[in-house]
Amino acid sequence: MDHGGNMHGGGMEGMTMPPKSPPSSSSSTNNTMMMGHKMHGMMHMTFFWGKDALILFNNWPNGDTGMYVLALILVFVMAVLIELLSRTRFIKPGSNHVAAGLFQTLLHVLRVGLAYLVMLALMSFNGGVFLVAVLGHALGFFLCSSAFRKPKQHDEAYDLPPLSC
């Protein structure tokens, strides 16, 4: 009996049958990449431009221009929110330490969740998604770090953290 190319029974357990028609390496790669993406052909592994992308959800935006623009707006807003959550002080000095700790944990979970969603959207390899993510982070940084604040002398909270090797 043939089970995936292996012969079982009759004392021939170690022997394998050659495939009926050996697939070329490119066709096996294409078959692997098209599983789950039948409507859109191959999954992109390099940057591309256009509205025909899968962003975060199956069949979304599905080539619809309005839904593609909505997806770009969503990624942009998430990137801005990540920067706002990273650079805004919500807890006042003298607050209850337990409540402040729980609130900081909630903000951290929200920030990390949004960051992972933006990263997954970027894995669509769509050039528009990449641009709006970078622009969203830039606008969020600008709004929180430089546009509406007066930097205090020797205040490290307004500066980027130092790089560590």
Secondary structure, DSSP 8 states (H G I E B T S, - for coil): -EETTEE-STT-TT-B---SS---HHHHHHHHHHTT-TTT-S---S-B-SS--B-SSTT-BTT-HHHHHHHHHHHHHHHHHHHHHHH---S-TT--HHHHHHHHHHHHHHHHHHHHHHHHHHTT-BHHHHHHHHHHHHHHHIIIIIIS----TT-GGGS------
